[in-house]
Amino acid sequence: MQDNQLMPWKDDAQARQANVTLGGEVISFPVVPGAIAQELRDQCDIKKPHRQAILRKTQKQFKALHKGKEAHTAQQSEAYLFSAFILWIDSLIAGRHLQIRDGALDAEALAKETFEALA
């Protein structure tokens, strides 16, 4: 495994495929509960303006990569899927950032529930 991989869990035997519709297309990518929980925490640990800026940048990157996806290098393909993963996690949070940050909603439990639903 390379240190610069965005999705080091992609080859994990326990990974399941998540499907998300973005850009009018269904995109599949591998996920594991730990990655879901970590990204939930990461997105909830930062303040709203910074989080929104990161999401705007991710959306721009996703759209740019989506246009030329037929000719992606392996690194571009991984960046495309990782952007989809980040946007998917944001949709899972659905405005519950403060509940997760404050501990009223457990990121681990939400990750497990989400992962189980992928079966």
MIGUBA-720503 format. One record per atom (N, C-alpha, C, O): residue number from 0; residue in one letter; x, y, z. Coordinates in pm, whole numbers, plus 32768, in hexadecimal, padded with zeros to 4 digits. Example, Ala and Ser with C-alpha at 12.3 -4.5 7.8 and 13.67 -1.06 7.14 Angstrom:
% MIGUBA-720503
SITE  resi  resn     X     Y     Z
SITE     0     A  8527  7DC7  830C
SITE     0     A  84CE  7E3E  830C
SITE     0     A  8528  7EB6  830C
SITE     0     A  8590  7EB4  834E
SITE     1     S  8505  7F1F  82C4
SITE     1     S  8557  7F96  82CA
SITE     1     S  850A  8003  8313
SITE     1     S  853D  8072  8324
***
This chain:
% MIGUBA-720503
SITE  resi  resn     X     Y     Z
SITE     0     M  8055  7F8A  8000
SITE     0     M  8000  8000  8000
SITE     0     M  8059  807C  8000
SITE     0     M  80B8  8086  804E
SITE     1     Q  8038  80DA  7FA6
SITE     1     Q  8084  8155  7F9E
SITE     1     Q  8052  81B9  8005
SITE     1     Q  7FDC  81BA  8028
SITE     2     D  80AC  820D  8035
SITE     2     D  8086  8271  8098
SITE     2     D  8029  82DB  805F
SITE     2     D  7FDC  8318  80A9
SITE     3     N  802F  82F3  7FDB
SITE     3     N  7FE1  835E  7FA1
SITE     3     N  7F59  8331  7F6E
SITE     3     N  7F16  837D  7F27
SITE     4     Q  7F2F  82BB  7F90
SITE     4     Q  7EAC  828D  7F66
SITE     4     Q  7E3F  82D8  7FB0
SITE     4     Q  7E48  82ED  8029
SITE     5     L  7DD8  8300  7F65
SITE     5     L  7D67  8345  7FA3
SITE     5     L  7D09  82E2  7FE5
SITE     5     L  7CCA  8302  804B
SITE     6     M  7CFF  826C  7FAC
SITE     6     M  7CA2  8207  7FDF
SITE     6     M  7CF0  8185  7FFB
SITE     6     M  7CE2  8124  7FB0
SITE     7     P  7D40  8183  8065
SITE     7     P  7D92  810D  807F
SITE     7     P  7D41  808F  809C
SITE     7     P  7D77  8021  8095
SITE     8     W  7CC1  809E  80BC
SITE     8     W  7C6C  802D  80DB
SITE     8     W  7C2F  7FED  805E
SITE     8     W  7BE6  7F8A  806A
SITE     9     K  7C4A  8024  7FE7
SITE     9     K  7C02  7FF8  7F6E
SITE     9     K  7C16  7F63  7F50
SITE     9     K  7BC0  7F26  7F11
SITE    10     D  7C84  7F29  7F7B
SITE    10     D  7C9D  7E9B  7F62
SITE    10     D  7C80  7E44  7FDC
SITE    10     D  7C9D  7DCC  7FDA
SITE    11     D  7C46  7E7E  8044
SITE    11     D  7C25  7E34  80BE
SITE    11     D  7BBA  7DCB  809D
SITE    11     D  7B56  7DEA  805C
SITE    12     A  7BD0  7D52  80CB
SITE    12     A  7B72  7CE5  80AE
SITE    12     A  7AE8  7CFE  80EA
SITE    12     A  7A85  7CC9  80B8
SITE    13     Q  7AE0  7D4E  8153
SITE    13     Q  7A60  7D6A  8194
SITE    13     Q  7A18  7DE3  815A
SITE    13     Q  79A9  7E04  8185
SITE    14     A  7A55  7E26  80F9
SITE    14     A  7A18  7E9D  80BE
SITE    14     A  7999  7E79  8072
SITE    14     A  798F  7E0F  8034
SITE    15     R  793A  7ED3  8079
SITE    15     R  78BE  7EC5  802C
SITE    15     R  78B3  7F3A  7FCC
SITE    15     R  78F1  7FA3  7FE0
SITE    16     Q  7866  7F28  7F64
SITE    16     Q  7854  7F90  7EFF
SITE    16     Q  77E3  7FED  7F26
SITE    16     Q  7772  7FC1  7F3E
SITE    17     A  7801  806D  7F2C
SITE    17     A  779B  80D3  7F3F
SITE    17     A  777B  810C  7EB5
SITE    17     A  77D3  811A  7E61
SITE    18     N  76FE  812B  7E9F
SITE    18     N  76D2  8165  7E21
SITE    18     N  7694  81EC  7E3E
SITE    18     N  763E  81F9  7E95
SITE    19     V  76C0  8250  7DF4
SITE    19     V  768B  82D7  7E05
SITE    19     V  7674  8311  7D7A
SITE    19     V  76C2  82FA  7D1E
SITE    20     T  7608  835C  7D6C
SITE    20     T  75EB  839E  7CEE
SITE    20     T  7620  842D  7CF5
SITE    20     T  75F0  847E  7D44
SITE    21     L  7681  8448  7CA1
SITE    21     L  76BD  84CE  7C98
SITE    21     L  76D1  84EE  7C05
SITE    21     L  76FA  8497  7BB7
SITE    22     G  76B6  8566  7BDE
SITE    22     G  76C8  858C  7B53
SITE    22     G  7670  853B  7AF5
SITE    22     G  7693  8525  7A81
SITE    23     G  75FE  850D  7B28
SITE    23     G  75A1  84C0  7AD6
SITE    23     G  75CD  8432  7ABB
SITE    23     G  7598  83F1  7A60
SITE    24     E  762B  8402  7B06
SITE    24     E  7663  837D  7AF0
SITE    24     E  7677  8336  7B75
SITE    24     E  769A  8374  7BD9
SITE    25     V  7661  82B3  7B77
SITE    25     V  7679  8265  7BF0
SITE    25     V  770E  8244  7BF6
SITE    25     V  7747  820D  7B98
SITE    26     I  774A  8266  7C66
SITE    26     I  77D9  824E  7C7A
SITE    26     I  77E7  81ED  7CEE
SITE    26     I  77AB  8200  7D57
SITE    27     S  7837  8185  7CDA
SITE    27     S  784F  8120  7D42
SITE    27     S  78DE  812C  7D73
SITE    27     S  793B  8142  7D25
SITE    28     F  78EE  811C  7DF6
SITE    28     F  7973  8120  7E31
SITE    28     F  7971  80CA  7EAF
SITE    28     F  7908  80BA  7EED
SITE    29     P  79E4  8092  7ED4
SITE    29     P  79EC  803D  7F4B
SITE    29     P  79F2  808E  7FCB
SITE    29     P  7A30  80F9  7FCF
SITE    30     V  79B2  805B  8033
SITE    30     V  79B7  809B  80B7
SITE    30     V  79C3  8031  8123
SITE    30     V  799C  7FBD  8110
SITE    31     V  79FA  805A  8193
SITE    31     V  7A00  8007  820C
SITE    31     V  79CC  805E  827E
SITE    31     V  79D5  80D8  8276
SITE    32     P  7997  8022  82E9
SITE    32     P  795E  8071  8356
SITE    32     P  79BE  80D8  8391
SITE    32     P  7996  8149  83AF
SITE    33     G  7A3B  80B3  83A2
SITE    33     G  7A9C  810E  83DD
SITE    33     G  7AB1  818B  838A
SITE    33     G  7ABF  81F9  83C0
SITE    34     A  7AB3  817C  8305
SITE    34     A  7AC4  81EF  82AC
SITE    34     A  7A4A  8249  82B1
SITE    34     A  7A56  82C4  82AF
SITE    35     I  79D3  820D  82B7
SITE    35     I  7957  825B  82C0
SITE    35     I  7958  82AC  8342
SITE    35     I  793F  8325  8341
SITE    36     A  7974  826A  83B2
SITE    36     A  7975  82AE  8434
SITE    36     A  79DE  831D  8439
SITE    36     A  79C4  8389  846D
SITE    37     Q  7A54  8302  8403
SITE    37     Q  7ABF  8366  8405
SITE    37     Q  7A98  83E1  83B4
SITE    37     Q  7AAD  8452  83E0
SITE    38     E  7A5F  83CC  833E
SITE    38     E  7A37  843E  82EC
SITE    38     E  79C3  848A  832B
SITE    38     E  79BC  8504  8322
SITE    39     L  7967  8443  836B
SITE    39     L  78FB  8486  83B4
SITE    39     L  7935  84E3  841D
SITE    39     L  790E  8557  8427
SITE    40     R  7994  84AE  846C
SITE    40     R  79D2  84FF  84D6
SITE    40     R  7A20  8574  849A
SITE    40     R  7A19  85E5  84CA
SITE    41     D  7A6B  8557  842E
SITE    41     D  7ABC  85C0  83F0
SITE    41     D  7A65  8633  83BF
SITE    41     D  7A86  86A8  83D4
SITE    42     Q  79F7  8611  837F
SITE    42     Q  799F  867B  834A
SITE    42     Q  7958  86C7  83BA
SITE    42     Q  793B  873E  83AC
SITE    43     C  793D  8684  8428
SITE    43     C  78F5  86C5  8495
SITE    43     C  7950  8711  84F4
SITE    43     C  7920  8765  8540
SITE    44     D  79CF  86F5  84F2
SITE    44     D  7A2D  8736  854D
SITE    44     D  7A57  87C2  8520
SITE    44     D  7A95  880C  856D
SITE    45     I  7A36  87E5  84A6
SITE    45     I  7A5E  886A  8476
SITE    45     I  79E4  88C6  8470
SITE    45     I  7973  8899  8460
SITE    46     K  79FE  8945  847D
SITE    46     K  7993  89A9  8480
SITE    46     K  7952  89B6  83F7
SITE    46     K  798F  8998  8390
SITE    47     K  78D6  89E2  83F8
SITE    47     K  7883  89E8  8381
SITE    47     K  78C4  8A30  8309
SITE    47     K  78C4  89F8  829C
SITE    48     P  78FB  8AA9  8319
SITE    48     P  7934  8AED  82A4
SITE    48     P  79A7  8A9E  8263
SITE    48     P  79B0  8A96  81E9
SITE    49     H  79FC  8A65  82B6
SITE    49     H  7A6C  8A17  8282
SITE    49     H  7A39  8997  823E
SITE    49     H  7A69  8972  81D3
SITE    50     R  79D8  8955  827D
SITE    50     R  799E  88DA  8244
SITE    50     R  795E  88F7  81BD
SITE    50     R  796F  88AB  815E
SITE    51     Q  7914  8966  81B5
SITE    51     Q  78D3  898A  8137
SITE    51     Q  793A  89A8  80CA
SITE    51     Q  7925  8984  8056
SITE    52     A  79A8  89E8  80EF
SITE    52     A  7A11  8A05  808D
SITE    52     A  7A4F  8982  805A
SITE    52     A  7A69  8974  7FE2
SITE    53     I  7A67  8925  80B3
SITE    53     I  7A9F  88A4  808A
SITE    53     I  7A3D  885A  8030
SITE    53     I  7A66  881E  7FCC
SITE    54     L  79BD  885D  8051
SITE    54     L  795A  8819  7FFE
SITE    54     L  794D  885B  7F74
SITE    54     L  793D  8815  7F10
SITE    55     R  7955  88E0  7F6E
SITE    55     R  7952  8924  7EEB
SITE    55     R  79CA  88FA  7E96
SITE    55     R  79BC  88DF  7E1F
SITE    56     K  7A3F  88F3  7ED5
SITE    56     K  7AB7  88CA  7E8C
SITE    56     K  7AAA  8839  7E5E
SITE    56     K  7AD1  8817  7DEE
SITE    57     T  7A73  87E3  7EB3
SITE    57     T  7A5F  8757  7E8F
SITE    57     T  79FC  874B  7E1B
SITE    57     T  7A11  86FB  7DC0
SITE    58     Q  7991  879A  7E1F
SITE    58     Q  792F  8797  7DB2
SITE    58     Q  796D  87C4  7D2E
SITE    58     Q  7953  8788  7CC6
SITE    59     K  79BF  882C  7D32
SITE    59     K  7A03  885B  7CB9
SITE    59     K  7A61  87F0  7C84
SITE    59     K  7A66  87D7  7C0C
SITE    60     Q  7AAD  87B2  7CDF
SITE    60     Q  7B0A  8749  7CB5
SITE    60     Q  7ABD  86D4  7C79
SITE    60     Q  7AE5  869C  7C13
SITE    61     F  7A4E  86AF  7CB7
SITE    61     F  79FE  8641  7C85
SITE    61     F  79CA  8660  7BF8
SITE    61     F  79D3  860C  7B9F
SITE    62     K  7994  86D9  7BE5
SITE    62     K  795F  86FF  7B62
SITE    62     K  79CC  8700  7AF8
SITE    62     K  79B6  86D3  7A87
SITE    63     A  7A41  8733  7B1B
SITE    63     A  7AB0  8737  7ABA
SITE    63     A  7ADC  86A9  7A95
SITE    63     A  7AF4  868C  7A20
SITE    64     L  7AE5  8652  7AF9
SITE    64     L  7B0E  85C9  7ADD
SITE    64     L  7AA0  857B  7A96
SITE    64     L  7ABC  8521  7A47
SITE    65     H  7A22  859E  7AB0
SITE    65     H  79B1  8559  7A72
SITE    65     H  79AF  856E  79DB
SITE    65     H  798B  8514  798F
SITE    66     K  79D7  85E6  79AF
SITE    66     K  79D5  8606  7920
SITE    66     K  7A33  85AF  78CF
SITE    66     K  7A12  8589  785F
SITE    67     G  7AA7  858E  7905
SITE    67     G  7B08  8540  78B9
SITE    67     G  7B20  84B7  78F1
SITE    67     G  7B8E  8480  78E3
SITE    68     K  7ABB  847D  7931
SITE    68     K  7AD1  8400  797C
SITE    68     K  7AF8  838A  7925
SITE    68     K  7B32  832A  7957
SITE    69     E  7ADC  838E  78A3
SITE    69     E  7AFF  831E  784C
SITE    69     E  7B96  8310  783D
SITE    69     E  7BC8  82A2  7824
SITE    70     A  7BE0  837D  784C
SITE    70     A  7C71  837A  7838
SITE    70     A  7CBF  838C  78BA
SITE    70     A  7D30  83BD  78B8
SITE    71     H  7C85  8365  792B
SITE    71     H  7CC7  8377  79AC
SITE    71     H  7D40  831D  79BC
SITE    71     H  7D45  82AC  798C
SITE    72     T  7DA3  8354  7A01
SITE    72     T  7E0F  8301  7A33
SITE    72     T  7DDB  82BD  7AB1
SITE    72     T  7D6E  82DF  7AE0
SITE    73     A  7E25  8260  7AE7
SITE    73     A  7DFB  821C  7B63
SITE    73     A  7DED  8282  7BD4
SITE    73     A  7D90  8278  7C24
SITE    74     Q  7E47  82E1  7BDB
SITE    74     Q  7E42  8346  7C45
SITE    74     Q  7DC7  83A0  7C34
SITE    74     Q  7D87  83C3  7C97
SITE    75     Q  7DA6  83C7  7BBB
SITE    75     Q  7D30  8419  7BA2
SITE    75     Q  7CB0  83CC  7BC0
SITE    75     Q  7C50  8404  7BF5
SITE    76     S  7CAF  834C  7BA0
SITE    76     S  7C39  82F9  7BBD
SITE    76     S  7C22  82F1  7C54
SITE    76     S  7BB1  82F9  7C83
SITE    77     E  7C8F  82E2  7C9F
SITE    77     E  7C83  82DB  7D30
SITE    77     E  7C55  8361  7D69
SITE    77     E  7C02  8364  7DC4
SITE    78     A  7C88  83CF  7D34
SITE    78     A  7C5D  8454  7D60
SITE    78     A  7BC9  846A  7D41
SITE    78     A  7B81  84A6  7D91
SITE    79     Y  7B9C  8439  7CCF
SITE    79     Y  7B0F  8443  7CA7
SITE    79     Y  7AB7  83F6  7D09
SITE    79     Y  7A51  842A  7D37
SITE    80     L  7ADE  837C  7D29
SITE    80     L  7A90  832A  7D86
SITE    80     L  7A95  8363  7E13
SITE    80     L  7A31  835F  7E5B
SITE    81     F  7B08  8397  7E3B
SITE    81     F  7B14  83D1  7EC1
SITE    81     F  7ABD  844F  7ECE
SITE    81     F  7A80  8466  7F36
SITE    82     S  7AB8  849F  7E65
SITE    82     S  7A5F  8514  7E65
SITE    82     S  79CE  84E7  7E73
SITE    82     S  7982  8523  7EBE
SITE    83     A  79A8  847D  7E2C
SITE    83     A  7920  8447  7E37
SITE    83     A  7907  8416  7EC6
SITE    83     A  789B  842B  7EFD
SITE    84     F  796A  83D6  7F02
SITE    84     F  7960  83A6  7F8C
SITE    84     F  7947  841B  7FEC
SITE    84     F  78EF  8413  8042
SITE    85     I  7993  8487  7FDF
SITE    85     I  7984  84FB  8036
SITE    85     I  78F9  8539  8027
SITE    85     I  78B9  855C  808A
SITE    86     L  78CA  8545  7FAC
SITE    86     L  7846  857E  7F93
SITE    86     L  77D8  8521  7FC8
SITE    86     L  7771  8550  7FF8
SITE    87     W  77EE  849F  7FC0
SITE    87     W  778F  843D  7FF6
SITE    87     W  7786  844A  808E
SITE    87     W  7718  844A  80C6
SITE    88     I  77F7  8456  80CF
SITE    88     I  77F8  8466  8161
SITE    88     I  77AE  84E6  8188
SITE    88     I  7762  84E6  81E8
SITE    89     D  77C4  8552  813D
SITE    89     D  777D  85CD  815A
SITE    89     D  76E6  85B7  8151
SITE    89     D  769A  85ED  81A3
SITE    90     S  76B9  856A  80F1
SITE    90     S  7629  854F  80E5
SITE    90     S  75F7  84F8  8158
SITE    90     S  7583  8504  8180
SITE    91     L  764D  84A1  818D
SITE    91     L  7627  844F  8201
SITE    91     L  7614  84A6  827E
SITE    91     L  75BB  848D  82CF
SITE    92     I  7668  8509  828C
SITE    92     I  7662  8561  8300
SITE    92     I  75E0  85B1  82FE
SITE    92     I  759F  85C2  8365
SITE    93     A  75BB  85E1  828B
SITE    93     A  753A  8624  8275
SITE    93     A  7515  8689  82E2
SITE    93     A  74AA  8680  831D
SITE    94     G  756F  86E6  82FD
SITE    94     G  7550  8750  835D
SITE    94     G  755D  8728  83EF
SITE    94     G  7533  8774  8447
SITE    95     R  7595  86B4  840B
SITE    95     R  75A1  8686  8496
SITE    95     R  762F  8698  84CB
SITE    95     R  7659  8651  8526
SITE    96     H  7678  86F7  8493
SITE    96     H  7704  870D  84B9
SITE    96     H  7714  8726  854E
SITE    96     H  776A  86E9  858F
SITE    97     L  76C2  877E  8584
SITE    97     L  76D0  87A0  8613
SITE    97     L  76AC  872A  866C
SITE    97     L  76EC  8716  86D3
SITE    98     Q  7649  86DB  8646
SITE    98     Q  7625  8665  8695
SITE    98     Q  7699  8602  869A
SITE    98     Q  76B6  85C7  8702
SITE    99     I  76DC  85F0  8629
SITE    99     I  774E  8594  8626
SITE    99     I  77C2  85CF  8675
SITE    99     I  7802  8589  86C4
SITE   100     R  77DE  864F  8660
SITE   100     R  784D  8690  86A7
SITE   100     R  7837  868E  873D
SITE   100     R  7896  8678  8789
SITE   101     D  77BC  86A5  876A
SITE   101     D  779D  86AA  87F9
SITE   101     D  778A  8620  8837
SITE   101     D  777D  8614  88B1
SITE   102     G  7788  85B8  87E6
SITE   102     G  777A  8531  881A
SITE   102     G  76EA  8502  8829
SITE   102     G  76D3  8492  8856
SITE   103     A  7689  8555  8805
SITE   103     A  75FD  852B  880D
SITE   103     A  75DE  84C0  87A5
SITE   103     A  7584  846E  87B8
SITE   104     L  7629  84C1  8738
SITE   104     L  761D  845A  86D1
SITE   104     L  76A7  841C  86C1
SITE   104     L  7707  8462  869F
SITE   105     D  76B3  839C  86D8
SITE   105     D  7733  8356  86D6
SITE   105     D  775F  8339  8647
SITE   105     D  7718  82F5  85FD
SITE   106     A  77D4  836D  8621
SITE   106     A  7809  8359  859A
SITE   106     A  7821  82C5  857F
SITE   106     A  7806  8295  8510
SITE   107     E  7852  827C  85E2
SITE   107     E  786B  81EC  85D0
SITE   107     E  77E9  81A1  85B5
SITE   107     E  77E4  814B  855D
SITE   108     A  7780  81C2  85FF
SITE   108     A  76FF  817F  85ED
SITE   108     A  76C4  81A1  8564
SITE   108     A  768E  8149  8520
SITE   109     L  76CD  821F  853D
SITE   109     L  769B  8247  84BA
SITE   109     L  76EA  8203  844A
SITE   109     L  76B0  81D9  83E6
SITE   110     A  776C  81F8  845B
SITE   110     A  77C0  81B4  83F9
SITE   110     A  779B  8121  83EE
SITE   110     A  778F  80EC  837F
SITE   111     K  7789  80E0  845F
SITE   111     K  7765  8052  8460
SITE   111     K  76DC  803D  841F
SITE   111     K  76CB  7FE2  83CE
SITE   112     E  767C  8092  8443
SITE   112     E  75F5  8088  840A
SITE   112     E  75FA  809C  8371
SITE   112     E  75B7  8054  8327
SITE   113     T  7648  80FD  8344
SITE   113     T  7655  811A  82B5
SITE   113     T  7697  80A4  826E
SITE   113     T  766A  807B  8204
SITE   114     F  7701  806E  82AB
SITE   114     F  7749  7FFD  8270
SITE   114     F  76EE  7F82  8266
SITE   114     F  76ED  7F3D  8200
SITE   115     E  76A3  7F69  82CF
SITE   115     E  7647  7EF5  82D0
SITE   115     E  75DE  7F03  8263
SITE   115     E  75B7  7E9F  8226
SITE   116     A  75B1  7F7C  8249
SITE   116     A  754B  7F92  81E2
SITE   116     A  757F  7F77  8156
SITE   116     A  7531  7F66  80F9
SITE   117     L  7603  7F72  8146
SITE   117     L  763F  7F57  80C4
SITE   117     L  763E  7EC4  809E
SITE   117     L  7659  7EA0  802C
SITE   118     A  761E  7E6E  80FE
SITE   118     A  7621  7DDD  80E5
SITE   118     A  75B6  7DB2  8085
SITE   118     A  75AB  7D3B  8066
***
